[in-house]
C-alpha cells in the first residue's frame, strides 16, 4: 500500500505541479522522506528546521555569493532537510557546479524551476496530499487495531497478534516477556533476529518510555541508504511497569507507519497481559482458599485439579518464602506462627493480600508474576506446584511428578517418589512395608528387651535416600523462579529468604511441613529484620552448628550481580535450633546463663575467647592438637585457656553428661546472639 511507504522526493516529482521541474543534483537522494514543505529565503534560519522538510526558495537572500550559497546548502544538509527547490531567475540564475558536486556527494536532491511558479500552489498541493495520506493511515491503523484487539479475545492471543503484525509489516517479530518467555514469528526467524541483534538494538532502551526514534540517524540513512537488517525495540508497558519488549527486524530505515503499527501492537499485547494478570489474580484467590485450609488447619478440601497430584504416596515439599527488598528490613522479623492461625483473623483472611483491582502495590504485582511463572518453572524440574500468600510471606507446595526412571538419583523409589519398601499408613505416615504385618504374624512377634521406646514415625525417615535429589531439584526450581522474577523492574534489588520443610507423603502432613518451613525461615531472621543468610554481620545458623559441616544455608548471587540473592535453609539443617525456635527465649537464656554464664562474663570482661575455645574443643573430639590448629593458636595457649575453663566451670566439665549440657548451651548462646545481634554470647 502506498500509504505505508514514506512520501519521498521522488513522489513529489510525480505531482502535476512539478511536471516542468528538473532534478539537477542529488539523484541518489530521491528516497528522502518529505514531511512538510517550507519557504525559506533567509540564509541563517537552518536552526529553525526540524528535518525532512522540502525547502522552496528564489535565492533572493543568496545573491551571487557562491560561498554563501555553499554554506546555506551545507546547513540544510546538516539539519536533515529532504531537498531544495530553487526558482531560477535574476536572483539565482543557475546552480554552481561546486554546489552540484556537494549535493551529489551528500545525496541531497536539488530541483530547479526554469519558469516562475507560485509557491503557494506547491505548498497547498503537497500539504493537502500529506494530510490525506495521514487520514488514510489513521483509517488503516484503526482497522489493524480492531484486529489486534479481537485477537486478544481468542486462544493463543499473543501468538496471533505477532502473526498479524508480521503479515502487516513483513518484518520478523519477537516478544520477550519479563518472566523470560519468548515468542518469535515466524518461528524460523530466531536465527535472523539473533544475527541482526549482534549490534546495538535501536529504538528505546530498557526503562525508557518513548516510542521508536523517528528522526534520521544521518545523511546516509535519511537518503534511504540501507545498512542491512537491524532490530528495533518497543517496550510493553502495563500499569506503568515494563512487562515485556517487542522487537522487529527492519531492513533499511523504519517507516512512520511501522512505528504506529508497533505502538498499536504493543497496546494490544499489554491488554492481553493485563487480562492474563486478572485471570491469574482470580486463580490465585481460589488457590489461596484451599491452601490456607491445608497449611494452617489440616483441612483437606482439595479441588479436583489439585487432588490428582496431592495424593498419598506422592513426595510433597513445602516452602516458605520471604521476598525482601535489597537493603531494606521487614517489620516482622520472624515467620508467622502456624499454630496460632485461626479462621477469620486478619492476617490469614483469604485474599487479604491481594487488591480488588490490578493497580496494586509492587509487592502485589510481583506476587501475580510469581503465581504465573511458578507452575511452568517447577514443571521443568519434575514438580506440580502451587503458590499462595500468607501475610507478607509466600507458601509453595510442590508435588513430585518425576518418574523413577527420570529421577536421576532416586534409584529405589517408586509410586510418585515414595521409597521402595515403604507404604503409607491410614494416618498418612510412611512406614516400612515389613511393618504392615498380618494379625497372626504380629501376634507371634515379641518386643526386644531393654529397648528404647520407638520415636513417633516420621514421613521422611524411610525416604532418606530420596530427600537429597528431591531437595536439590526444589532448590534449583526456586533459584530459576527467583532469577526470572528478579529480571524485571518490578523486582529490582530483590532478596529472597527461603525455609524448606521435610518431605512428606500425605496431604494431611502438609501443615506439619509448613510449620517446619516457617521455623527454618524464622531461624534466618534476627529481630533486626535482616536475614542471617544475607547479612554479612552474622553467619547463618548452619554455620553456627558445632559439627562444622558444610552449610546448605547458602546465599546465591552474592558474588554475581546477575543472579538473585537467596538465603536457603532446610528444617533438617537446624539441628538443636529446631528446639530453640519453639522455646521461650527467656527460659533458654536462663539455661545458657546457668551452664556457661561464667564463661560469657569472663569473655565480655577480659576480651577472651573461652566459649569459642570450648566449642571447638568439643567439635574436635577433645583433641588438643586439632583444637589448637583449628583456633590458630599455640598449644600452650590452649592449655592455659582450658585451665581457665576448668577453673570457671569446675572439674568434670568435659565429661558426659555435663559435656552434652555445655554443647547445647553454647549452641543456644549462639542462637540467641544470632536472633538478637548485639546480645553478647
LUMNU-692056 format. One line per field, with one value per residue (C-alpha): residue number from 1; x, y, z. Coordinates in Angstrom, 1 decimal, padded with zeros to 4 digits. Layout:
BEGIN
num <- [NUM|...]
X <- [X|...]
Y <- [Y|...]
Z <- [Z|...]
//
This chain:
BEGIN
num <- [1|2|3|4|5|6|7|8|9|10|11|12|13|14|15|16|17|18|19|20|21|22|23|24|25|26|27|28|29|30|31|32|33|34|35|36|37|38|39|40|41|42|43|44|45|46|47|48|49|50|51|52|53|54|55|56|57|58|59|60|61|62|63|64|65|66|67|68|69|70|71|72|73|74|75|76|77|78|79|80|81|82|83|84|85|86|87|88|89|90|91|92|93|94|95|96|97|98|99|100|101|102|103|104|105|106|107|108|109|110|111|112|113|114|115|116|117|118|119|120|121|122|123|124|125|126|127|128|129|130|131|132|133|134|135|136|137|138|139|140|141|142|143|144|145|146|147|148|149|150|151|152|153|154|155|156|157|158|159|160|161|162|163|164|165|166|167|168|169|170|171|172|173|174|175|176|177|178|179|180|181|182|183|184|185|186|187|188|189|190|191|192|193|194|195|196|197|198|199|200|201|202|203|204|205|206|207|208|209|210|211|212|213|214|215|216|217|218|219|220|221|222|223|224|225|226|227|228|229|230|231|232|233|234|235|236|237|238|239|240|241|242|243|244|245|246|247|248|249|250|251|252|253|254|255|256|257|258|259|260|261|262|263|264|265|266|267|268|269|270|271|272|273|274|275|276|277|278|279|280|281|282|283|284|285|286|287|288|289|290|291|292|293|294|295|296|297|298|299|300|301|302|303|304|305|306|307|308|309|310|311|312|313|314|315|316|317|318|319|320|321|322|323|324|325|326|327|328|329|330|331|332|333|334|335|336|337|338|339|340|341|342|343|344|345|346|347|348|349|350|351|352|353|354|355|356|357|358|359|360|361|362|363|364|365|366|367|368|369|370|371|372|373|374|375|376|377|378|379|380|381|382|383|384|385|386|387|388|389|390|391|392|393|394|395|396|397|398|399|400|401|402|403|404|405|406|407|408|409|410|411|412|413|414|415|416|417|418|419|420|421|422|423|424|425|426|427|428|429|430|431|432|433|434|435|436|437|438|439|440|441|442|443|444|445|446|447|448|449|450|451|452|453|454|455|456|457|458|459|460|461|462|463|464|465|466|467|468|469|470|471|472|473|474|475|476|477|478|479|480|481|482|483|484|485|486|487|488|489|490|491|492|493|494|495|496|497|498|499|500|501|502|503|504|505|506|507|508|509|510|511|512|513|514|515|516|517|518|519|520|521|522|523|524|525|526|527|528|529|530|531|532|533|534|535|536|537|538|539|540|541|542|543|544|545|546|547|548|549|550|551|552|553|554|555|556|557|558|559|560|561|562|563|564|565|566|567|568|569|570|571|572|573|574|575|576|577|578|579|580|581|582|583|584|585|586|587|588|589|590|591|592|593|594|595|596|597|598|599|600|601|602|603|604|605|606|607|608|609|610|611|612|613|614|615|616|617|618|619|620|621|622|623|624|625|626|627|628|629|630|631|632|633|634|635|636|637|638|639|640|641|642|643|644|645|646|647|648|649|650|651|652|653|654|655|656|657|658|659|660|661|662|663|664|665|666|667|668|669|670|671|672|673|674|675|676|677|678|679|680|681]
X <- [000.0|001.3|000.2|002.5|005.6|007.0|006.2|009.6|011.2|010.6|006.8|007.0|008.4|005.3|002.9|001.4|002.7|006.2|005.9|008.2|010.7|014.2|016.4|019.9|021.8|021.4|019.7|020.7|018.7|015.2|014.3|014.5|011.1|009.2|007.1|006.4|007.1|008.6|009.5|012.9|014.5|016.9|020.4|020.6|017.3|018.6|018.4|014.6|014.2|013.3|014.4|012.6|011.3|011.3|012.6|011.4|013.5|014.1|017.6|016.9|018.9|021.8|022.6|025.7|027.9|028.9|030.5|027.3|025.2|027.5|027.2|023.4|023.1|025.5|023.3|020.2|022.0|023.2|019.7|018.4|016.3|014.8|015.6|015.9|013.7|015.1|013.2|015.9|015.8|017.7|018.5|019.8|020.4|022.0|023.2|027.0|029.0|030.6|027.1|026.0|029.1|028.2|024.6|025.7|028.2|025.6|022.7|020.8|018.3|018.3|015.3|015.0|012.1|013.3|010.0|008.3|006.0|003.6|005.0|001.6|000.2|003.1|002.5|-001.2|-000.9|001.8|000.2|-003.2|-001.7|000.2|-003.0|-005.0|-002.3|-002.3|-006.1|-005.8|-003.1|-005.3|-008.1|-005.8|-004.4|-007.9|-008.6|-005.4|-006.1|-009.5|-008.0|-005.3|-008.0|-010.2|-007.2|-006.8|-010.2|-009.1|-007.0|-003.2|-003.8|-000.2|000.9|-002.0|-001.0|002.6|001.4|-000.9|002.0|004.2|001.6|001.0|004.7|006.6|009.1|010.0|008.8|009.9|008.1|010.0|008.0|009.7|009.4|011.7|009.2|009.9|007.7|009.0|007.1|007.8|009.5|012.4|013.3|015.1|018.5|018.0|016.9|019.9|022.3|020.6|020.8|024.5|025.0|023.3|019.5|017.9|014.9|014.1|016.4|015.4|013.5|012.7|009.2|009.2|008.4|011.0|013.2|011.6|014.4|017.0|020.2|022.4|022.7|023.1|020.1|017.9|018.7|017.3|020.6|020.1|022.5|021.3|018.8|018.5|016.5|014.1|012.5|009.2|008.7|005.4|004.1|001.2|000.3|003.5|005.5|007.6|006.1|007.9|009.6|008.5|011.3|011.2|013.9|013.8|015.6|016.6|015.0|011.7|008.8|006.5|003.6|005.7|006.2|002.5|001.6|004.2|002.6|-000.9|000.5|002.3|-001.0|-002.9|-000.2|-000.3|-004.1|-003.6|-001.0|-003.4|-006.2|-003.8|-003.0|-006.7|-007.3|-004.2|-005.5|-008.8|-006.9|-004.6|-007.6|-009.1|-005.8|-005.3|-008.6|-007.7|-004.0|-004.9|-007.0|-004.4|-001.5|-003.0|-005.9|-005.2|-008.5|-008.3|-010.8|-008.8|-010.2|-010.1|-007.1|-005.0|-006.3|-004.9|-001.4|-001.7|-002.4|-001.0|002.4|003.5|006.5|005.5|007.8|006.5|008.5|008.1|009.5|010.0|010.6|012.8|013.8|017.6|019.0|015.7|014.3|010.9|008.8|008.1|011.4|010.0|007.7|004.1|003.3|001.3|-000.1|-001.7|-003.7|-007.4|-010.1|-011.1|-008.1|-007.0|-003.5|-004.9|-008.1|-008.0|-007.5|-006.5|-003.0|-004.5|-006.1|-009.5|-008.1|-004.9|-003.5|-001.9|001.4|004.7|004.5|001.1|002.4|005.4|003.1|001.0|004.0|005.3|002.0|002.0|005.6|005.9|003.9|006.0|009.3|008.6|007.2|010.6|012.1|009.6|007.0|003.5|003.5|001.1|001.7|-000.3|000.4|000.5|000.8|004.0|005.3|004.7|003.8|004.8|003.6|005.5|004.3|007.0|005.8|009.1|009.0|011.7|013.4|013.8|014.7|018.4|019.4|016.3|017.0|015.0|011.9|008.6|004.9|005.4|008.7|007.8|010.9|010.8|010.0|007.6|003.9|001.6|-000.5|-004.0|-002.7|-000.5|002.7|005.3|006.3|008.3|006.3|007.6|005.8|002.5|002.1|-000.9|-002.6|-001.3|002.3|002.0|000.8|004.0|006.3|008.0|009.4|013.1|014.2|015.6|014.9|014.3|010.8|010.2|010.0|006.9|007.0|008.4|007.5|011.0|012.8|012.2|012.9|016.4|017.8|015.1|015.5|018.8|017.7|014.2|015.5|018.2|015.5|013.3|016.2|017.1|013.5|013.4|016.6|015.2|011.9|013.7|016.1|013.1|011.3|014.4|014.9|012.1|011.9|009.2|011.8|014.9|017.3|015.1|016.4|014.8|014.8|013.6|012.8|012.1|010.3|010.8|009.4|006.0|003.9|000.4|-001.7|-002.6|001.1|001.4|000.5|003.4|005.8|004.6|005.4|008.9|009.4|008.3|010.7|013.6|012.6|012.4|015.8|017.4|015.7|017.1|015.0|016.7|014.7|017.7|018.1|021.1|022.0|022.3|023.7|027.5|027.4|026.1|026.5|023.6|022.5|024.1|027.4|027.0|026.5|029.2|029.5|031.4|029.9|029.3|026.3|023.2|022.0|023.6|023.3|023.1|024.4|026.5|029.4|027.4|025.3|023.3|022.0|019.4|020.5|018.9|019.2|018.2|017.7|016.1|014.4|016.7|019.7|018.6|019.7|019.2|017.7|014.6|014.0|015.3|012.8|009.9|011.2|010.6|013.8|013.9|013.9|016.6|018.6|018.3|019.6|022.5|023.4|023.2|025.6|028.1|027.3|030.7|032.5|030.4|031.0|034.8|034.9|033.0|035.1|038.6|038.1|038.9|037.5|036.8|033.3|034.7|037.6|035.2|033.0|036.0|037.4|034.2|033.9|037.4|036.5|038.7|041.8|044.1|046.3|043.4|041.8|044.9|045.3|041.6|041.9|045.3|046.9|049.9|049.2|050.5|047.9|045.2|046.4|046.1|042.6|041.4|042.8|040.7|037.6|038.1|038.5|035.3|033.2|034.7|036.2|034.5|033.2|034.3|032.7|029.2|026.5|028.0|029.6|026.3|024.7|027.6|027.4|023.7|024.2|027.0|024.8|021.9|024.0|025.0|021.3|020.3|023.2|022.1|018.4|019.3|022.5|024.3|023.5|026.8|027.4]
Y <- [000.0|003.5|005.0|002.6|003.8|007.3|010.2|010.8|013.4|011.1|011.2|014.9|015.0|012.9|015.6|017.6|020.9|019.6|018.5|021.3|020.9|019.5|017.5|018.9|017.2|014.6|011.9|009.2|011.0|010.7|008.3|011.0|011.3|014.6|015.5|019.2|022.0|025.2|028.5|029.8|032.9|033.8|032.2|031.9|030.1|026.5|026.2|026.7|023.5|020.0|017.9|016.1|019.4|020.3|023.9|026.3|029.4|032.1|032.7|036.3|036.1|034.4|036.7|035.7|034.8|031.2|030.8|032.0|029.6|026.7|027.5|027.8|024.3|022.7|023.9|022.4|019.1|019.0|019.6|016.6|018.6|016.4|018.6|022.1|023.6|026.8|029.1|030.3|034.0|037.2|036.4|032.9|032.4|028.9|026.2|026.4|023.3|023.2|023.2|020.3|018.3|018.9|017.8|014.6|013.7|014.2|012.6|015.8|016.5|020.0|020.7|023.8|025.7|027.4|029.4|031.3|029.2|030.0|028.6|028.8|026.3|023.9|024.1|023.7|020.7|018.9|019.7|018.5|015.3|014.8|015.4|013.0|010.4|010.8|010.4|007.2|005.9|006.5|004.6|001.7|001.8|001.7|-001.4|-003.1|-002.0|-003.6|-006.8|-006.7|-006.2|-009.0|-011.4|-010.7|-012.4|-015.6|-018.5|-018.0|-014.3|-013.3|-015.6|-014.4|-010.8|-011.5|-013.3|-010.4|-007.9|-010.0|-010.0|-006.3|-005.2|-008.1|-007.9|-010.8|-010.1|-011.3|-010.8|-011.3|-011.1|-010.0|-013.5|-014.8|-016.4|-015.7|-015.9|-015.4|-015.3|-016.8|-019.5|-019.9|-016.2|-016.6|-017.0|-013.9|-011.9|-013.1|-012.1|-008.7|-008.1|-008.7|-005.0|-002.4|-002.5|000.7|002.3|002.6|001.1|-000.6|001.7|004.4|005.3|006.8|005.1|004.3|007.1|008.7|011.1|010.5|008.9|010.6|011.7|008.3|006.9|009.9|009.3|005.8|004.0|000.5|-000.5|-004.1|-005.7|-004.0|-004.7|-002.1|-002.5|-001.3|-001.6|-003.1|-001.1|-002.0|-000.2|001.9|-001.3|-002.8|-006.2|-007.1|-006.0|-006.2|-006.4|-006.3|-006.8|-003.9|-003.8|-000.2|002.7|002.0|004.0|006.1|003.8|000.9|002.8|003.4|-000.3|-001.3|001.0|-000.5|-004.0|-003.1|-001.7|-004.9|-007.1|-005.1|-005.6|-009.3|-009.5|-007.5|-009.9|-012.7|-011.0|-010.6|-014.3|-015.1|-013.0|-014.9|-018.2|-017.1|-016.3|-019.7|-021.4|-019.4|-020.7|-024.4|-023.9|-021.8|-024.6|-027.2|-025.3|-024.0|-026.2|-029.5|-029.4|-031.4|-029.7|-030.0|-029.1|-031.9|-030.3|-030.4|-033.7|-035.7|-034.5|-034.2|-037.8|-040.2|-041.7|-038.6|-036.8|-033.3|-030.4|-027.2|-024.0|-020.6|-017.6|-014.1|-011.5|-008.8|-005.6|-005.4|-003.2|-002.9|-004.5|-006.1|-005.2|-008.8|-010.5|-013.9|-016.0|-016.3|-018.9|-021.5|-022.9|-019.6|-019.2|-019.2|-018.8|-015.3|-013.5|-010.5|-011.9|-015.2|-014.0|-015.4|-012.8|-010.1|-009.6|-009.0|-005.8|-005.6|-004.0|-004.7|-001.3|-002.8|-002.3|-003.6|-006.5|-007.5|-007.4|-009.4|-012.0|-012.2|-012.7|-015.4|-017.2|-017.2|-018.3|-020.8|-023.7|-023.6|-023.4|-026.2|-028.4|-028.2|-029.7|-032.5|-030.9|-029.7|-026.6|-024.1|-020.7|-018.7|-015.6|-015.8|-012.4|-010.9|-014.4|-016.9|-020.5|-023.0|-026.7|-028.8|-032.3|-034.6|-035.9|-037.2|-041.0|-043.2|-043.7|-040.0|-039.1|-039.3|-040.3|-041.7|-045.3|-047.4|-045.2|-045.7|-044.5|-040.8|-040.6|-042.9|-045.1|-048.8|-050.9|-048.3|-047.8|-045.1|-045.9|-044.7|-041.7|-040.5|-041.8|-043.6|-046.9|-049.9|-052.5|-055.2|-053.5|-053.9|-057.4|-059.6|-060.1|-063.7|-062.7|-059.7|-061.9|-064.1|-061.0|-060.3|-056.9|-056.6|-056.4|-053.3|-051.4|-047.6|-046.6|-046.1|-042.4|-041.2|-042.2|-039.6|-039.4|-038.7|-041.5|-044.2|-041.6|-040.5|-041.7|-039.7|-036.4|-035.1|-035.5|-034.0|-031.2|-030.4|-030.1|-027.9|-025.5|-025.4|-024.6|-021.9|-020.3|-020.3|-018.8|-016.0|-015.4|-014.8|-012.6|-010.6|-009.8|-007.3|-003.7|-004.9|-006.8|-004.7|-005.4|-008.2|-010.6|-013.8|-015.8|-019.4|-022.0|-025.6|-028.3|-032.0|-034.2|-035.6|-038.2|-037.3|-034.1|-034.5|-033.9|-030.6|-028.5|-030.0|-029.4|-025.8|-025.4|-026.7|-024.4|-021.3|-022.3|-022.7|-019.2|-017.7|-019.1|-016.9|-013.7|-011.8|-009.3|-006.6|-007.8|-008.8|-012.4|-014.1|-015.8|-012.5|-010.2|-010.2|-009.4|-012.7|-016.0|-018.3|-021.0|-023.9|-022.1|-021.9|-025.6|-027.4|-030.1|-027.9|-029.5|-027.5|-025.2|-025.5|-022.2|-020.7|-017.3|-017.4|-014.5|-012.6|-012.7|-012.5|-009.4|-011.1|-013.7|-013.1|-013.1|-016.1|-017.5|-021.2|-023.2|-026.6|-027.7|-030.7|-028.3|-026.6|-029.4|-028.1|-024.9|-026.9|-027.0|-023.5|-021.9|-023.4|-022.4|-019.2|-017.2|-016.1|-019.7|-020.5|-017.6|-018.8|-022.2|-020.6|-018.5|-021.5|-023.5|-021.1|-017.8|-017.6|-018.1|-015.5|-013.0|-013.7|-013.2|-009.9|-008.6|-009.6|-010.0|-013.7|-016.5|-019.2|-020.0|-020.4|-022.5|-024.8|-025.2|-026.0|-028.4|-030.4|-030.2|-031.7|-034.6|-033.0|-033.4|-030.7|-030.8|-030.4|-027.7|-025.6|-025.9|-025.1|-022.0|-021.0|-020.7|-022.3|-025.4|-023.8|-021.0|-023.7|-025.4|-022.1|-021.5|-025.0|-024.4|-021.2|-023.0|-025.7|-023.1|-021.4|-024.5|-027.0|-030.4|-032.8|-030.1|-032.1|-035.4|-036.6|-035.7|-032.3|-032.1|-032.5|-029.8|-027.4|-028.1|-027.4|-024.2|-023.0|-023.6|-021.9|-018.9|-018.6|-018.9|-016.1|-013.9|-014.6|-013.8|-010.6|-009.1|-007.1|-009.6|-011.0|-014.7]
Z <- [000.0|-000.9|002.4|004.3|002.5|003.2|000.9|-000.7|-003.0|-006.0|-005.2|-005.1|-008.6|-009.8|-008.7|-011.6|-010.3|-010.7|-014.3|-015.5|-012.7|-013.3|-011.0|-011.4|-008.5|-005.7|-007.8|-005.3|-002.6|-004.1|-001.3|001.3|003.0|002.9|005.9|005.1|002.6|003.8|002.1|003.3|001.9|004.7|005.0|008.8|009.5|009.4|013.1|012.8|010.8|012.2|009.3|006.4|005.0|001.3|001.0|-001.6|-002.4|-005.1|-003.9|-003.1|000.1|-001.6|-004.4|-006.5|-003.5|-004.2|-000.7|001.0|-001.2|-000.3|003.4|003.1|001.4|003.9|006.7|005.2|004.7|008.3|009.5|007.6|005.1|002.3|-000.7|-002.1|-004.8|-006.5|-008.8|-011.3|-012.1|-011.7|-008.0|-008.7|-012.5|-012.2|-009.8|-009.5|-010.3|-006.9|-005.3|-007.6|-006.5|-002.9|-003.4|-005.3|-002.6|000.1|-001.8|-001.4|-004.2|-005.8|-008.0|-010.2|-011.8|-015.0|-015.2|-012.4|-010.2|-007.3|-004.1|-002.5|-005.1|-004.3|-000.5|-000.9|-003.1|-001.1|002.3|001.2|-000.1|003.2|005.2|003.1|003.5|007.2|007.3|005.2|007.6|010.6|008.9|008.1|011.7|013.1|011.1|012.3|015.9|015.8|014.6|017.3|020.0|018.6|018.7|022.5|023.0|021.2|022.3|021.8|021.5|021.8|019.0|016.8|017.4|016.3|013.3|012.2|012.9|010.6|007.8|008.1|008.2|006.6|009.5|011.7|015.2|018.7|022.0|025.3|028.5|031.7|033.1|030.3|028.0|024.3|021.2|017.7|014.4|012.1|014.2|011.8|012.2|015.5|013.9|011.7|014.8|016.8|013.9|013.5|017.2|017.3|017.1|019.4|019.0|018.0|019.5|023.1|025.6|028.9|031.2|028.5|027.9|024.4|021.1|018.5|017.3|014.3|013.4|010.8|012.0|009.5|005.9|004.5|006.4|005.6|001.9|002.1|002.3|003.7|006.4|006.5|008.9|012.2|015.3|016.7|020.1|021.5|025.3|026.6|029.5|031.8|034.9|034.5|034.7|031.9|031.3|028.1|024.9|021.3|018.7|014.9|012.2|009.8|006.5|005.9|007.7|009.6|008.3|010.4|009.6|011.0|014.2|014.5|013.9|016.5|019.0|018.4|018.7|021.9|023.3|022.4|023.9|027.1|027.3|026.7|029.5|031.8|031.0|032.0|035.2|036.0|035.4|037.5|040.3|040.4|040.2|043.0|045.2|044.6|045.3|048.5|049.9|049.8|050.6|053.6|055.0|054.1|055.6|058.8|059.7|058.0|056.2|053.1|050.8|047.6|044.1|041.6|039.7|042.9|044.3|041.4|042.3|046.1|046.7|049.2|048.4|046.4|047.7|048.8|049.7|051.4|051.2|053.0|051.1|052.2|049.4|050.9|049.1|049.0|051.7|053.5|056.6|057.5|060.4|061.3|061.7|062.2|060.1|061.2|063.8|062.0|065.3|066.2|062.9|063.3|060.7|060.1|061.5|059.5|058.8|057.4|055.6|052.1|049.5|052.0|050.5|047.0|045.8|044.3|041.2|039.2|040.3|043.4|045.0|043.5|046.0|044.6|041.0|042.0|043.6|040.5|038.3|040.6|040.6|036.8|036.4|039.1|037.6|034.4|036.2|038.6|035.9|034.2|037.4|037.8|040.1|040.1|042.3|043.8|045.4|048.0|050.0|053.8|055.2|053.8|053.1|050.3|050.7|047.9|047.8|045.3|044.4|042.8|039.4|038.1|037.5|038.9|035.6|035.2|038.8|038.3|041.7|043.2|042.5|044.8|044.7|043.1|043.2|042.8|044.7|047.6|048.6|047.8|050.7|052.3|052.4|053.6|056.7|057.2|059.2|056.4|058.0|055.8|057.3|056.0|054.2|056.6|059.5|057.8|059.3|059.4|062.7|063.1|062.4|064.7|067.5|067.3|067.4|070.7|071.5|072.1|075.8|077.3|074.1|073.9|073.2|069.5|068.4|066.6|062.9|060.7|057.0|055.7|057.7|055.1|052.4|053.4|050.0|048.2|050.0|048.6|045.0|045.5|047.7|045.1|042.4|044.6|045.3|041.6|040.7|043.3|042.0|038.5|039.7|041.6|038.7|036.4|039.0|039.6|035.9|035.7|037.1|039.5|041.5|041.1|044.0|045.4|048.0|049.0|052.3|051.9|054.5|053.4|055.4|055.4|052.6|053.5|051.7|052.5|052.3|055.9|056.8|054.8|057.8|059.8|056.8|056.7|060.4|059.7|056.7|058.7|061.5|059.0|057.7|061.1|062.0|059.4|060.6|063.6|065.5|063.4|060.4|058.2|057.0|058.6|055.4|053.6|056.3|056.5|060.2|061.5|059.8|059.1|061.7|059.9|060.0|063.8|064.2|066.3|063.7|061.4|058.3|055.1|055.2|053.0|054.3|051.2|049.6|045.8|043.8|046.4|044.0|040.8|040.4|037.6|040.0|042.7|046.3|048.0|051.5|051.7|054.9|055.3|058.6|058.9|058.9|062.1|064.4|068.0|066.7|065.9|069.7|070.4|067.9|069.9|073.3|075.3|074.8|078.5|079.6|077.1|078.2|081.9|080.8|079.0|082.0|084.3|082.2|080.7|082.2|083.9|080.6|078.8|081.6|081.6|077.8|078.0|080.8|079.6|075.8|075.9|073.7|076.2|074.9|071.3|072.7|074.5|071.4|069.2|071.8|071.8|067.9|067.6|070.0|072.7|070.6|071.9|068.8|066.4|068.5|068.6|064.8|064.3|066.5|065.0|068.5|070.2|072.2|075.4|074.8|074.5|077.7|079.5|078.2|079.2|082.7|082.9|081.6|084.2|087.0|086.0|085.3|087.8|087.4|085.1|082.7|079.7|080.8|079.9|080.6|081.6|078.2|076.4|078.5|077.7|074.0|073.9|076.0|073.7|070.6|072.4|073.2|069.5|068.6|070.9|069.6|066.0|066.8|068.6|067.1|069.8|072.6|073.8|073.7]
//
